[in-house]
Amino acid sequence: MAAGPSRRNEPTSEESKTQRQKGETMSIYRRGSTYHYDFILNGERHQGSTKLKNRREAENLVGNIRAKLVNESRGFIFTPPVTTDRKIPMPTFREQSEVWLTHLRTRNRKPIPDSSVPSIRGALTKWLVPSLGPLPLSEVNHTALRGLVEKMSNAGLAAKTIGTYIVMAKQIVESLADDDGQPIVPRKWDNDRIDLPIVNKREQRRATLTGTQIEALIAVCDESWEQVLYILSCASGLRISEALALDREHLSDDCSAIYVRQQVKANKLVACLKTDAAWRDVDLDPRIAEILREYVGTRIGLLFPSRTGTPRSYSNTYNRSLRPKLEKLGFYVPGAGAHCFRRFRAAQLKRMACPDDLRKFWLGHASEDISDHYALQLLEDVERRKAAAAHVGLGFDVAESPCNFHYSGSFEAAQHTLTQ
C-alpha cells in the first residue's frame, strides 16, 4: 500500500517555538478601516494590507499567507483550506426592531425599565415601522430616512422629536452586527443628506406660569390632593413623576424634607429615576412643611393615590385636572403642563441667588463643575440647606391649611388681568 502524501501544511508546535526564538514575530493591526499585517519569517520581513475590515477574517487570511510562505520554503505546494463563508440572513427593519428592543430590555449594561417600553414601541408602531418596516435592513439608507423625516415634518412633529426617532432608526440598523461587534450594514450617516431639521432652542415650547397664575390655579382646585400636589410641585421643583410617587416614607418626620427615591411611569412605581442626580433630598420652605404635615396627618402609603389606591398617572392628572383648569383660567398654551411648576421653581431659585450647588442639587441636575465635586460635603450640611430653603421662599402666596384655601382674591385678580 503506497504511503499517502505528507500533510505537513503548517509548522508543528516545536517548530513554531523555534521560529519565535529566531525572532519570527507577527503583528496584525488596523490602519484606517482595514487590517494590515507585518511579520518576519526566516529573516525576511513581510508587510501588506488584508483589505479586510473584520479582524477575525484578517487573522485567518494572514495565517494562510504565512502557511503558504512556510510551505514554499520547504518545497511543498500550498493548498489553502476550504472555508465556507457563513452569511447572516438580512432581516427586515420590522424584524430587527424587535431584536433591538429586546436587547435594550435584557442587556446587563443599563437595561431600560419595562415602563419605558410602551413609549418606544409607540414610536415604532406609529412612525418607524409603517415607513421602514418592510425594507430589508440593507435598504434602510439616507433616501429611506429622508422620506421618513419628510413624513414626520409634514405631520407637524417637533424637530427634537424627529431627531429622537431618527436616532432610534439608526440604532436599529447598527444593531445587526457580527460576533466581533462589527455592523453587517455599515453606514456613515449624514444628517444633511437625511435633511434632518435642526433643533432651535428659541422655538422650543417652554410654557411658564407666574406666581399670580399659580395662586389662581390653586384657587380653582376642587380637591385637597390637587391643591397640595400643585403647591408642592411649585415649591419643591420635583418632576411630576417624582411628586406622584411620593410615599409617607419619603418624607422626614417633620415633613421639612423630601427624599426622592422613585417615580411613576404610566401608573406603576419604578425605583429607577431619570438620572443619577435625581436621587436627592429636597428641603422645603417651613410654610410648605406645615401644609404638608396637616395634609399627611396619619396617612400611610402614597400621598396622591388614585381612587383605587394605585399610583396616579400623570396622563390622567393632566387630562382630568390640570389642563381643564388651565383652559378655564385662560392660561393654557401648547406645551403647558406640570413642567411649568418645575420651571417656576428653577426661576425662583435663580432669582433669589440660591447657591448653585444647592440649586442643581434640589432640581436633580448633575453638576459638571469640578469645584462642586470638591465641595460635595456642603450638601450634607442640613442646617445650611434649611436656611437656604427658607431664604429662597416660594414666589407665590399660600394659605395656612391644605384643606381650606383662600385664593378668591388671586382668582379674581387673574380674571381681571385676562379681561383687560
Helices and strands as residue ranges (DSSP letters): H 13-21, E 26-31, E 34-41, E 44-49, H 55-73, H 93-106, G 114-116, H 117-123, I 124-128, H 129-132, G 137-139, H 142-154, H 159-174, H 191-194, G 201-203, H 211-219, H 224-236, H 240-243, G 248-250, E 257-260, E 263-265, E 268-270, G 276-278, E 280-283, H 286-296, H 314-317, I 318-322, H 323-329, H 339-351, H 356-363, H 370-374, G 376-380, H 382-392, H 408-419
